[in-house]
Amino acid sequence: MIGNVFINDVVSQAIGMYLKYKDKPNEPEYHHFLVVAIRTLVFIYGELDIINPYITQNEHNMGGFDSNLMKFGFPKHSLEDFKQQFLVFFEESKNNKVPNSGFIQMEKYFIDMFFYKKHSMNLSEENVVKFQEYLYLPTNPDTYMQTDMNRFLDDKNVIQLYFQSKKFESEHAFSLEEIQRDILSSDAYQILGYSMDQVYNFTDQDLQAVNSRIYQFFHVNPLESNKAELLEKAVNYYRRYGNRVTTGNGYVDFLLFASIFATAVFITSLFVLGYL
């Protein structure tokens, strides 16, 4: 029921002010940050998704405030903190704290919410441009917003930079995958003179170079799907019969082993220098 506290005192105040001034753009209260915050939510989610839960006092249930704000993918833990930031903003503005961390974090959450929606609904660039009218950016011509940026920020670019980073992410497909270090048989490293302590401390680039030399030494094609099995057989053969791996050309063998030896000396030198 309207008049009861919804979520917390500041959220209730913000929605109440929005309802009172939403059709009065010439009133200063229309430009108050808390009213702009609700206007921003309405732009992203639609008025029904914000106001209906307030009227019905539905915060957590189906069709309530929480589920409406998470429908495009905005995470639960961020939502809980977002609601808390209304209180942070109010307390810090009352104490004239600059920068106002609640103000900054709420703006960042609005940006997150919008780009979750953009990703979910494939919004056009026109929507992105329109959304910026609700953000406290140095480029925004709204004089009320410029005044509030002076009140709440010590760096007027902080929200602009966050927006630009999220916009860049939305326009580029990123796939972050953990790099798997390809550690070969310990016997193979030991035959070529490397201890496993050295191997585990190699950079990814050095490890790749040494692995390549090992495959060359044992005449194993690293592109083969069963390369691990082939390498194990080659190592076992070497241990049993000694150095029988040969190209059949003495000069080529000399160059091969000289190259391996030079690589081993170089990598070992880097390893030793790293501890000096």
Backbone as JSON, one array per atom type, in Angstrom:
{
  "sequence": "MIGNVFINDVVSQAIGMYLKYKDKPNEPEYHHFLVVAIRTLVFIYGELDIINPYITQNEHNMGGFDSNLMKFGFPKHSLEDFKQQFLVFFEESKNNKVPNSGFIQMEKYFIDMFFYKKHSMNLSEENVVKFQEYLYLPTNPDTYMQTDMNRFLDDKNVIQLYFQSKKFESEHAFSLEEIQRDILSSDAYQILGYSMDQVYNFTDQDLQAVNSRIYQFFHVNPLESNKAELLEKAVNYYRRYGNRVTTGNGYVDFLLFASIFATAVFITSLFVLGYL",
  "N": [[0.84, -1.19, 0.0], [0.48, 2.24, -0.81], [2.39, 4.58, 0.93], [3.33, 3.01, 2.93], [6.54, 1.77, 4.04], [8.67, 0.8, 1.5], [10.95, -1.52, 0.62], [13.22, 0.17, 1.6], [13.54, 3.21, 3.59], [14.58, 5.24, 1.93], [14.32, 4.34, -0.72], [11.53, 4.19, -0.81], [10.93, 6.92, -0.45], [12.08, 7.93, -2.79], [10.53, 6.75, -4.87], [8.03, 7.75, -4.2], [8.47, 10.53, -4.58], [8.98, 10.48, -7.3], [6.46, 9.73, -8.36], [5.01, 11.96, -7.67], [6.22, 14.06, -9.05], [6.68, 13.29, -11.68], [5.4, 14.2, -13.97], [6.05, 16.83, -14.08], [8.28, 18.42, -15.29], [9.41, 20.93, -15.09], [9.73, 21.53, -12.49], [12.06, 21.81, -9.81], [12.36, 19.52, -8.21], [11.87, 17.41, -9.89], [14.28, 16.93, -11.02], [15.84, 16.05, -9.01], [18.29, 13.84, -7.65], [17.36, 11.35, -6.61], [14.83, 11.14, -7.78], [15.57, 11.13, -10.46], [16.9, 8.71, -10.42], [14.79, 6.85, -10.16], [13.43, 7.48, -12.5], [15.33, 6.6, -14.29], [15.31, 3.84, -13.84], [12.72, 3.34, -14.71], [12.99, 3.99, -17.41], [14.63, 1.89, -18.24], [13.27, -0.49, -17.49], [10.52, -0.07, -17.7], [7.53, 1.54, -16.56], [5.53, 0.06, -15.22], [6.85, -2.18, -14.16], [8.3, -1.08, -12.11], [6.64, 0.58, -10.52], [4.28, -0.9, -9.96], [5.12, -3.06, -8.16], [5.74, -1.42, -5.97], [3.24, -0.34, -5.3], [1.83, -2.67, -4.64], [3.4, -3.62, -2.65], [5.29, -5.6, -3.17], [8.17, -7.01, -2.99], [9.89, -9.28, -3.15], [8.56, -11.5, -4.29], [7.15, -13.39, -7.11], [6.92, -11.43, -10.02], [7.52, -9.22, -8.63], [9.52, -6.46, -7.32], [12.24, -7.34, -7.2], [12.41, -9.59, -8.99], [11.64, -8.35, -11.35], [13.72, -6.54, -11.85], [15.77, -8.27, -12.29], [15.25, -9.55, -14.62], [16.56, -9.32, -17.07], [18.99, -10.34, -16.59], [20.5, -9.1, -14.62], [22.39, -9.58, -11.74], [21.52, -11.26, -8.62], [23.01, -10.7, -6.23], [24.1, -8.23, -6.85], [21.8, -6.74, -7.11], [20.81, -6.68, -4.46], [22.79, -5.14, -3.26], [22.5, -2.83, -4.73], [20.01, -1.82, -3.84], [20.74, -1.22, -1.24], [22.48, 0.87, -1.69], [20.97, 3.15, -2.01], [20.5, 3.99, 0.6], [23.14, 4.48, 1.37], [23.82, 6.58, -0.34], [22.05, 8.57, 0.6], [22.9, 8.99, 3.27], [25.58, 9.81, 2.92], [25.27, 12.09, 1.36], [23.9, 13.69, 3.12], [25.9, 14.16, 4.93], [27.62, 15.57, 3.41], [29.66, 14.24, 2.0], [32.33, 13.78, -0.2], [34.02, 12.05, -2.72], [30.63, 10.94, -3.3], [29.95, 7.8, -2.56], [27.7, 6.18, -2.8], [26.17, 7.47, -4.77], [27.88, 7.18, -7.0], [28.06, 4.36, -7.21], [25.4, 3.61, -7.64], [24.93, 4.8, -10.15], [26.69, 3.26, -11.68], [25.48, 0.77, -11.43], [23.07, 1.25, -12.78], [24.06, 1.5, -15.36], [25.08, -1.09, -15.73], [22.63, -2.55, -15.6], [21.33, -1.55, -17.86], [22.99, -2.45, -19.97], [22.82, -5.18, -19.64], [20.19, -5.48, -20.44], [20.42, -4.53, -23.07], [22.05, -6.51, -24.21], [20.36, -8.7, -23.9], [18.07, -8.02, -25.39], [19.01, -7.02, -27.74], [19.32, -4.2, -28.27], [19.1, -1.1, -30.09], [21.52, 1.34, -31.36], [20.4, 3.78, -31.06], [18.9, 3.55, -28.71], [20.98, 3.37, -26.9], [22.11, 5.91, -27.07], [19.96, 7.44, -26.16], [19.73, 6.52, -23.55], [21.93, 7.68, -22.32], [21.11, 10.19, -21.66], [20.11, 9.99, -19.17], [22.21, 9.69, -17.5], [24.88, 10.83, -15.39], [26.98, 12.53, -16.88], [29.92, 14.21, -18.12], [29.39, 15.27, -20.59], [26.72, 15.66, -20.68], [24.17, 17.97, -21.18], [22.36, 18.85, -19.29], [21.73, 21.12, -16.79], [21.07, 20.76, -14.12], [22.06, 18.23, -13.62], [24.78, 18.68, -14.02], [25.28, 20.35, -11.86], [24.81, 18.57, -9.73], [26.83, 16.73, -10.2], [29.04, 18.25, -9.53], [28.56, 18.45, -6.83], [28.64, 15.8, -5.87], [30.82, 14.43, -6.87], [34.37, 14.03, -7.17], [35.83, 13.52, -9.33], [34.77, 14.08, -12.38], [34.69, 12.42, -14.53], [34.39, 9.77, -13.89], [32.03, 8.22, -14.1], [31.51, 8.43, -16.81], [33.75, 7.07, -17.88], [33.28, 4.49, -16.93], [30.88, 3.89, -18.23], [31.78, 3.95, -20.9], [33.53, 1.78, -20.91], [31.79, -0.38, -20.48], [30.17, -0.15, -22.7], [32.02, -0.64, -24.71], [32.62, -3.33, -24.14], [30.13, -4.44, -24.74], [30.06, -4.23, -27.45], [31.98, -5.85, -28.42], [32.88, -9.2, -28.74], [33.85, -11.14, -26.15], [35.74, -13.87, -25.06], [36.76, -15.45, -22.42], [39.11, -17.68, -21.54], [40.66, -20.1, -19.54], [44.12, -20.56, -19.66], [45.64, -23.56, -20.41], [48.44, -25.04, -19.16], [50.74, -26.97, -20.85], [52.11, -29.56, -19.6], [54.55, -31.89, -20.08], [55.72, -35.33, -20.08], [57.61, -36.06, -17.16], [59.94, -37.56, -17.38], [60.72, -37.02, -19.99], [61.5, -34.34, -19.85], [63.63, -34.57, -18.02], [65.46, -36.16, -19.4], [66.39, -34.36, -21.26], [67.66, -32.67, -19.58], [66.29, -30.97, -17.8], [64.98, -30.03, -14.67], [61.97, -30.72, -12.79], [61.24, -28.66, -11.14], [62.32, -26.47, -12.46], [60.75, -26.57, -14.78], [58.12, -26.05, -13.83], [58.43, -23.42, -13.17], [58.85, -22.1, -15.49], [58.01, -19.54, -17.85], [54.97, -19.23, -19.79], [55.66, -18.95, -22.47], [58.35, -19.84, -22.53], [57.99, -22.47, -21.7], [56.5, -23.5, -23.82], [58.42, -23.33, -25.86], [60.4, -25.15, -24.97], [58.91, -27.51, -24.89], [58.41, -27.82, -27.59], [60.98, -28.39, -28.51], [61.39, -30.82, -27.26], [59.5, -32.49, -28.51], [60.62, -32.44, -31.05], [63.09, -33.66, -30.52], [62.38, -36.27, -29.81], [61.14, -37.06, -32.09], [58.32, -36.75, -32.43], [55.18, -35.89, -33.63], [53.63, -32.97, -32.76], [51.06, -32.36, -33.46], [49.59, -34.61, -33.63], [46.81, -36.51, -32.44], [47.23, -38.45, -30.52], [49.58, -37.73, -29.29], [50.71, -37.71, -26.7], [50.82, -40.38, -25.98], [52.53, -41.34, -27.99], [54.83, -39.91, -27.36], [55.45, -40.96, -24.85], [56.08, -43.61, -25.53], [58.32, -43.13, -27.11], [60.07, -42.03, -25.22], [60.37, -44.18, -23.45], [61.58, -45.99, -25.18], [63.96, -44.65, -25.65], [65.07, -44.67, -23.08], [65.53, -47.34, -22.78], [67.16, -48.19, -24.92], [68.98, -46.22, -25.23], [70.54, -43.41, -26.91], [69.07, -43.62, -29.64], [67.59, -42.21, -31.3], [67.46, -40.75, -34.35], [68.07, -38.85, -37.32], [69.2, -40.0, -39.41], [71.05, -38.61, -40.75], [74.13, -37.46, -40.09], [75.12, -34.84, -39.87], [72.77, -33.3, -39.73], [71.7, -34.36, -37.38], [73.63, -33.44, -35.6], [73.2, -30.66, -35.72], [70.59, -30.58, -34.72], [70.83, -31.55, -32.05], [72.64, -29.7, -31.09], [71.11, -27.42, -31.21], [69.12, -28.03, -29.33], [70.69, -28.22, -27.03], [71.62, -25.58, -26.85], [69.23, -24.2, -26.42], [68.53, -25.27, -23.94], [70.61, -24.29, -22.32], [70.14, -21.54, -22.54], [67.51, -21.23, -21.43], [67.96, -22.22, -18.87], [69.78, -20.3, -17.96], [68.16, -18.01, -17.9], [66.43, -18.81, -15.88], [68.16, -19.02, -13.67], [69.09, -16.38, -13.49], [66.77, -15.15, -12.73], [66.6, -15.56, -10.06], [68.65, -14.12, -9.0]],
  "CA": [[0.0, 0.0, 0.0], [1.23, 3.48, -0.88], [2.53, 5.19, 2.25], [4.17, 2.1, 3.71], [7.94, 1.7, 3.61], [8.91, -0.24, 0.5], [12.38, -1.86, 0.55], [13.79, 0.96, 2.7], [12.99, 4.56, 3.64], [15.03, 6.1, 0.83], [13.66, 3.87, -1.94], [10.14, 4.64, -0.71], [10.93, 8.35, -0.7], [12.4, 8.16, -4.2], [9.38, 6.4, -5.7], [6.99, 8.73, -3.89], [8.81, 11.78, -5.26], [8.8, 10.25, -8.74], [5.03, 9.76, -8.67], [4.52, 13.32, -7.47], [6.81, 15.04, -9.97], [7.05, 12.7, -12.97], [4.81, 14.98, -15.07], [6.35, 18.24, -13.82], [9.71, 18.57, -15.59], [9.89, 22.28, -14.78], [9.95, 21.63, -11.05], [13.41, 21.36, -9.44], [12.32, 18.18, -7.63], [11.89, 16.45, -11.0], [15.69, 16.72, -11.34], [16.53, 15.53, -7.83], [18.93, 12.57, -8.03], [16.52, 10.19, -6.3], [13.79, 11.08, -8.81], [16.26, 10.69, -11.69], [17.19, 7.28, -10.26], [13.57, 6.1, -10.5], [13.19, 7.71, -13.93], [16.26, 5.74, -15.02], [14.76, 2.47, -13.76], [11.53, 3.3, -15.58], [13.47, 3.94, -18.79], [15.2, 0.58, -18.53], [12.36, -1.62, -17.26], [9.13, 0.28, -17.88], [6.95, 2.04, -15.31], [4.77, -0.97, -14.5], [7.76, -3.06, -13.43], [8.83, -0.38, -10.95], [5.59, 1.16, -9.68], [3.35, -1.93, -9.46], [5.61, -3.67, -6.92], [5.63, -0.43, -4.9], [1.83, -0.25, -4.9], [1.4, -3.94, -4.04], [4.38, -3.98, -1.62], [5.84, -6.88, -3.59], [9.61, -6.86, -3.22], [10.63, -10.51, -3.42], [7.79, -12.56, -4.93], [7.04, -13.37, -8.56], [6.35, -10.19, -10.51], [7.87, -8.15, -7.71], [10.63, -5.57, -7.66], [13.48, -8.09, -7.43], [12.36, -10.39, -10.22], [11.57, -7.44, -12.5], [15.04, -5.96, -12.12], [16.71, -9.33, -12.68], [14.73, -10.3, -15.77], [17.49, -9.27, -18.19], [20.25, -10.96, -16.21], [21.16, -8.4, -13.53], [22.52, -10.62, -10.71], [20.86, -11.09, -7.33], [23.88, -10.06, -5.24], [24.21, -6.83, -7.24], [20.51, -6.12, -6.81], [20.73, -6.41, -3.02], [23.67, -4.02, -2.97], [21.89, -1.66, -5.36], [19.0, -1.28, -2.93], [21.45, -0.67, -0.09], [23.18, 2.09, -2.08], [20.08, 4.29, -1.77], [20.78, 4.44, 1.96], [24.49, 5.02, 1.38], [23.75, 7.9, -0.98], [21.36, 9.52, 1.47], [23.75, 9.3, 4.43], [26.77, 10.55, 2.51], [24.86, 13.43, 0.91], [23.55, 14.43, 4.34], [27.17, 14.54, 5.56], [28.41, 16.29, 2.4], [30.85, 13.45, 1.67], [32.72, 13.82, -1.61], [32.9, 11.67, -3.57], [29.53, 10.19, -2.72], [30.11, 6.46, -3.12], [26.38, 5.67, -3.17], [25.85, 8.08, -6.05], [28.7, 6.55, -8.05], [27.73, 2.94, -7.38], [24.07, 3.51, -8.25], [25.09, 5.08, -11.57], [27.31, 2.09, -12.3], [24.48, -0.3, -11.5], [22.16, 1.59, -13.88], [24.77, 1.15, -16.6], [25.06, -2.56, -15.81], [21.27, -2.98, -15.92], [21.01, -1.22, -19.26], [23.71, -3.29, -20.92], [22.2, -6.51, -19.57], [19.01, -5.42, -21.31], [20.88, -4.4, -24.46], [22.5, -7.84, -24.64], [19.21, -9.61, -23.93], [17.07, -7.62, -26.38], [19.69, -6.5, -28.93], [18.87, -2.82, -28.45], [19.78, -0.33, -31.13], [22.38, 2.43, -30.92], [19.5, 4.88, -30.67], [18.59, 3.34, -27.3], [22.2, 3.67, -26.13], [22.21, 7.37, -27.04], [18.88, 7.93, -25.3], [20.05, 6.16, -22.17], [22.95, 8.59, -21.8], [20.44, 11.38, -21.13], [19.8, 9.73, -17.75], [23.46, 9.5, -16.77], [25.6, 12.03, -14.98], [28.18, 12.55, -17.7], [30.39, 15.57, -18.41], [28.83, 15.72, -21.87], [25.27, 15.86, -20.55], [23.93, 19.42, -21.07], [21.41, 19.16, -18.21], [22.41, 21.93, -15.78], [20.86, 20.15, -12.81], [23.0, 17.11, -13.51], [26.11, 19.25, -13.86], [25.36, 20.83, -10.48], [24.94, 17.42, -8.84], [28.17, 16.16, -10.38], [29.94, 19.06, -8.71], [28.26, 18.18, -5.43], [28.85, 14.42, -5.44], [32.0, 13.8, -7.47], [35.64, 14.76, -7.25], [36.28, 13.25, -10.69], [33.54, 14.09, -13.17], [34.8, 11.45, -15.63], [34.35, 8.41, -13.39], [30.86, 7.52, -14.66], [31.75, 8.38, -18.26], [34.72, 6.0, -18.17], [32.63, 3.2, -16.69], [29.94, 3.7, -19.34], [32.53, 3.64, -22.12], [34.07, 0.41, -20.81], [30.69, -1.33, -20.66], [29.74, -0.04, -24.09], [33.03, -1.34, -25.5], [32.39, -4.76, -23.93], [28.9, -4.86, -25.42], [30.28, -4.2, -28.89], [33.03, -6.81, -28.75], [32.65, -10.52, -28.14], [34.99, -11.61, -25.38], [35.67, -15.24, -24.56], [37.9, -15.62, -21.52], [39.35, -19.09, -21.25], [41.87, -20.35, -18.78], [45.19, -21.18, -20.45], [46.12, -24.81, -19.84], [49.87, -25.27, -19.39], [50.94, -28.33, -21.35], [53.25, -30.18, -18.96], [54.79, -33.2, -20.68], [56.28, -36.36, -19.19], [58.78, -35.62, -16.4], [61.1, -38.27, -17.93], [61.15, -36.34, -21.21], [62.26, -33.16, -19.44], [64.86, -34.99, -17.35], [66.4, -36.64, -20.41], [66.99, -33.19, -21.88], [68.4, -31.91, -18.58], [65.48, -30.03, -17.04], [64.29, -30.53, -13.47], [60.56, -30.33, -12.79], [61.16, -27.34, -10.51], [62.52, -25.51, -13.54], [59.6, -26.61, -15.69], [56.98, -25.38, -13.21], [58.7, -21.99, -13.06], [58.95, -21.51, -16.82], [56.9, -18.76, -18.38], [54.23, -19.98, -20.81], [56.42, -18.91, -23.72], [59.51, -20.72, -22.39], [57.51, -23.85, -21.65], [56.13, -23.87, -25.18], [59.65, -23.53, -26.63], [61.04, -26.39, -24.53], [58.06, -28.62, -25.35], [58.63, -27.98, -29.02], [62.26, -29.07, -28.67], [61.22, -32.22, -26.82], [58.83, -33.21, -29.6], [61.61, -32.61, -32.12], [64.1, -34.61, -30.08], [61.84, -37.64, -29.83], [60.49, -37.26, -33.39], [56.87, -36.89, -32.24], [54.42, -34.79, -34.24], [52.75, -32.41, -31.72], [49.7, -32.21, -33.97], [48.9, -35.9, -33.53], [45.87, -36.58, -31.32], [47.79, -39.36, -29.51], [50.98, -37.32, -29.12], [51.19, -38.07, -25.36], [51.14, -41.81, -26.03], [53.72, -41.48, -28.83], [55.98, -39.39, -26.62], [55.77, -41.93, -23.79], [56.76, -44.74, -26.17], [59.65, -42.67, -27.54], [60.89, -41.89, -24.02], [60.68, -45.53, -22.98], [62.54, -46.55, -26.12], [65.24, -43.98, -25.41], [65.63, -45.15, -21.81], [65.91, -48.76, -22.92], [68.2, -48.42, -25.91], [69.92, -45.09, -25.32], [70.3, -42.43, -27.95], [68.89, -44.23, -30.96], [66.75, -41.33, -32.1], [68.34, -40.13, -35.33], [67.45, -38.52, -38.6], [69.89, -40.71, -40.47], [72.04, -37.7, -41.31], [74.94, -37.06, -38.95], [75.21, -33.39, -39.75], [71.47, -32.82, -39.27], [71.61, -34.73, -35.96], [74.49, -32.54, -34.84], [72.51, -29.37, -35.61], [69.42, -30.76, -33.86], [71.24, -31.63, -30.64], [73.25, -28.42, -30.74], [70.0, -26.49, -30.98], [68.51, -28.4, -28.05], [71.61, -27.85, -25.96], [71.64, -24.12, -26.76], [67.97, -23.81, -25.79], [68.6, -25.64, -22.52], [71.51, -23.35, -21.64], [69.47, -20.24, -22.5], [66.39, -21.27, -20.47], [68.54, -22.37, -17.53], [70.37, -19.02, -17.6], [67.05, -17.13, -17.5], [65.91, -19.3, -14.6], [69.12, -18.66, -12.62], [69.1, -14.92, -13.35], [65.54, -14.74, -12.06], [66.76, -15.68, -8.61], [69.75, -13.26, -8.58]],
  "C": [[0.88, 1.24, 0.0], [1.23, 4.14, 0.49], [3.34, 4.33, 3.17], [5.59, 2.12, 3.18], [8.1, 0.53, 2.66], [10.42, -0.38, 0.3], [13.15, -1.15, 1.66], [13.25, 2.38, 2.59], [13.35, 5.39, 2.41], [14.42, 5.66, -0.5], [12.2, 4.32, -1.95], [10.01, 6.13, -1.01], [11.15, 8.65, -2.17], [11.2, 7.87, -5.1], [8.23, 7.37, -5.46], [7.23, 10.06, -4.59], [8.62, 11.64, -6.77], [7.33, 10.37, -9.12], [4.47, 11.18, -8.57], [4.98, 14.27, -8.56], [7.08, 14.52, -11.37], [6.5, 13.49, -14.16], [5.05, 16.48, -14.89], [7.84, 18.52, -14.05], [10.28, 19.95, -15.28], [10.14, 22.49, -13.29], [11.36, 21.13, -10.71], [13.43, 19.93, -8.89], [12.34, 17.09, -8.69], [13.33, 16.04, -11.32], [16.5, 16.27, -10.14], [17.09, 14.15, -8.16], [18.05, 11.36, -7.74], [15.38, 10.03, -7.3], [14.39, 10.61, -10.13], [16.57, 9.2, -11.61], [15.97, 6.44, -10.63], [13.23, 6.29, -11.97], [14.1, 6.81, -14.77], [15.78, 4.29, -15.0], [13.56, 2.32, -14.67], [11.95, 3.24, -17.04], [13.94, 2.54, -19.16], [14.13, -0.51, -18.5], [10.9, -1.32, -17.59], [8.49, 0.63, -16.54], [6.22, 0.96, -14.53], [5.68, -1.84, -13.65], [8.33, -2.41, -12.17], [7.72, 0.05, -10.0], [4.63, 0.1, -9.15], [3.86, -2.63, -8.21], [5.54, -2.72, -5.72], [4.2, -0.35, -4.38], [1.38, -1.5, -4.16], [2.34, -4.41, -2.92], [5.0, -5.36, -1.9], [7.33, -6.69, -3.93], [10.23, -8.15, -3.75], [9.87, -11.56, -4.23], [7.75, -12.4, -6.45], [6.34, -12.1, -9.03], [6.66, -9.01, -9.62], [9.09, -7.38, -8.17], [11.89, -6.35, -8.02], [13.46, -8.82, -8.77], [12.29, -9.5, -11.46], [12.94, -6.88, -12.86], [16.06, -7.0, -12.54], [16.33, -10.0, -13.99], [15.65, -10.28, -16.99], [18.85, -9.87, -17.84], [21.0, -10.26, -15.09], [21.2, -9.33, -12.31], [21.92, -10.24, -9.36], [21.74, -10.33, -6.34], [24.06, -8.58, -5.56], [22.93, -6.08, -6.92], [20.4, -5.77, -5.32], [21.61, -5.22, -2.65], [23.12, -2.73, -3.57], [20.87, -1.02, -4.44], [19.65, -0.63, -1.71], [22.11, 0.68, -0.42], [22.29, 3.33, -1.99], [20.33, 4.88, -0.39], [22.16, 5.08, 2.05], [24.5, 6.42, 0.79], [23.14, 8.92, -0.03], [22.24, 9.95, 2.64], [24.95, 10.16, 4.03], [26.42, 11.94, 1.99], [24.49, 14.3, 2.1], [24.81, 14.95, 5.04], [28.12, 15.24, 4.61], [29.71, 15.57, 2.05], [31.09, 13.48, 0.16], [34.0, 13.01, -1.79], [31.84, 10.88, -2.81], [29.53, 8.8, -3.34], [28.78, 5.84, -3.53], [25.94, 6.19, -4.53], [26.59, 7.38, -7.19], [28.26, 5.11, -8.29], [26.35, 2.76, -8.0], [24.15, 3.78, -9.75], [25.71, 3.89, -12.3], [26.32, 0.94, -12.43], [23.47, -0.01, -12.6], [22.79, 1.21, -15.22], [24.79, -0.35, -16.79], [23.69, -3.05, -16.24], [20.96, -2.73, -17.39], [21.71, -2.16, -20.22], [23.32, -4.76, -20.8], [20.98, -6.54, -20.49], [19.41, -5.35, -22.77], [21.31, -5.75, -25.02], [21.32, -8.78, -24.82], [18.26, -9.31, -25.08], [17.67, -7.02, -27.64], [19.22, -5.09, -29.26], [19.71, -2.09, -29.48], [20.68, 0.74, -30.52], [21.55, 3.64, -30.48], [19.13, 4.78, -29.19], [19.78, 3.69, -26.42], [22.35, 5.19, -26.0], [21.16, 7.95, -26.09], [19.19, 7.66, -23.83], [21.02, 7.15, -21.54], [22.34, 9.88, -21.25], [20.13, 11.23, -19.64], [21.05, 9.61, -16.88], [24.15, 10.83, -16.47], [26.98, 12.04, -15.63], [28.62, 13.98, -17.95], [29.79, 16.15, -19.68], [27.33, 16.0, -21.8], [24.98, 17.35, -20.32], [22.99, 19.83, -19.94], [22.14, 19.9, -17.08], [22.23, 21.38, -14.38], [21.86, 19.01, -12.58], [24.42, 17.61, -13.32], [26.31, 19.75, -12.43], [25.56, 19.67, -9.52], [26.29, 16.73, -9.0], [29.2, 16.94, -9.57], [29.75, 18.79, -7.23], [28.77, 16.82, -4.98], [30.14, 13.78, -5.94], [33.24, 14.68, -7.3], [36.3, 14.52, -8.61], [35.05, 13.1, -11.57], [33.56, 13.07, -14.31], [34.55, 10.01, -15.19], [33.18, 7.6, -13.99], [30.99, 7.38, -16.17], [32.67, 7.22, -18.62], [34.1, 4.63, -17.97], [31.64, 2.89, -17.82], [30.68, 3.28, -20.61], [33.08, 2.21, -22.09], [32.98, -0.61, -21.04], [30.17, -1.3, -22.11], [30.72, -0.79, -24.99], [32.85, -2.86, -25.36], [31.18, -5.25, -24.7], [29.08, -4.95, -26.93], [31.35, -5.18, -29.36], [32.78, -8.12, -28.01], [33.92, -10.98, -27.45], [34.72, -13.04, -24.93], [36.92, -15.49, -23.73], [38.03, -17.09, -21.15], [40.67, -19.23, -20.51], [42.9, -21.07, -19.66], [45.69, -22.42, -19.73], [47.59, -24.99, -20.18], [50.09, -26.74, -19.73], [52.23, -28.89, -20.75], [53.4, -31.6, -19.49], [55.33, -34.17, -19.63], [57.53, -35.84, -18.48], [60.05, -36.3, -16.92], [61.64, -37.56, -19.16], [61.96, -35.1, -20.85], [63.62, -33.54, -18.85], [65.91, -35.47, -18.34], [67.11, -35.47, -21.08], [67.61, -32.25, -20.85], [67.61, -30.9, -17.78], [64.91, -30.72, -15.8], [62.84, -30.05, -13.52], [60.37, -29.0, -12.09], [61.36, -26.24, -11.55], [61.29, -25.41, -14.43], [58.43, -25.84, -15.11], [57.18, -23.87, -13.09], [58.91, -21.32, -14.41], [57.77, -20.58, -17.08], [56.17, -19.62, -19.42], [55.01, -20.05, -22.12], [57.62, -19.84, -23.66], [59.09, -22.19, -22.38], [57.14, -24.34, -23.05], [57.37, -24.15, -26.03], [60.33, -24.84, -26.26], [60.23, -27.59, -24.99], [58.27, -28.9, -26.83], [59.94, -28.72, -29.28], [62.17, -30.54, -28.28], [60.55, -33.03, -27.91], [59.8, -33.44, -30.76], [62.62, -33.69, -31.75], [63.61, -36.05, -30.2], [61.07, -37.95, -31.11], [59.01, -37.57, -33.25], [56.19, -35.66, -32.83], [53.44, -34.23, -33.19], [51.32, -32.21, -32.17], [48.91, -33.5, -33.91], [48.0, -35.93, -32.29], [46.39, -37.45, -30.19], [49.25, -39.04, -29.22], [51.54, -37.73, -27.76], [51.62, -39.54, -25.34], [52.41, -42.04, -26.86], [54.97, -41.0, -28.11], [56.41, -40.37, -25.54], [56.52, -43.12, -24.37], [58.18, -44.34, -26.58], [60.59, -42.53, -26.35], [61.31, -43.24, -23.49], [61.73, -46.2, -23.88], [63.92, -45.95, -25.87], [65.9, -44.51, -24.14], [66.16, -46.59, -21.94], [67.13, -48.93, -23.81], [69.21, -47.27, -26.02], [69.57, -44.19, -26.48], [70.24, -43.09, -29.32], [68.0, -43.37, -31.86], [67.65, -40.56, -33.06], [67.58, -39.83, -36.6], [68.07, -39.33, -39.73], [70.95, -39.86, -41.13], [72.84, -37.14, -40.15], [75.01, -35.56, -38.77], [73.92, -32.79, -39.24], [71.29, -33.14, -37.8], [72.43, -33.78, -35.1], [73.8, -31.18, -34.64], [71.32, -29.46, -34.67], [69.82, -30.74, -32.4], [71.93, -30.35, -30.19], [72.18, -27.39, -30.44], [69.34, -26.75, -29.65], [69.38, -27.97, -26.89], [71.63, -26.33, -25.76], [70.36, -23.61, -26.09], [67.99, -24.09, -24.31], [69.46, -24.67, -21.74], [70.83, -21.99, -21.48], [68.37, -20.2, -21.45], [66.91, -21.37, -19.06], [69.13, -21.05, -17.05], [69.28, -18.05, -17.16], [66.53, -17.51, -16.12], [66.83, -18.87, -13.46], [69.12, -17.16, -12.38], [67.87, -14.42, -12.61], [65.66, -14.78, -10.55], [67.9, -14.78, -8.08], [69.25, -11.89, -8.15]]
}
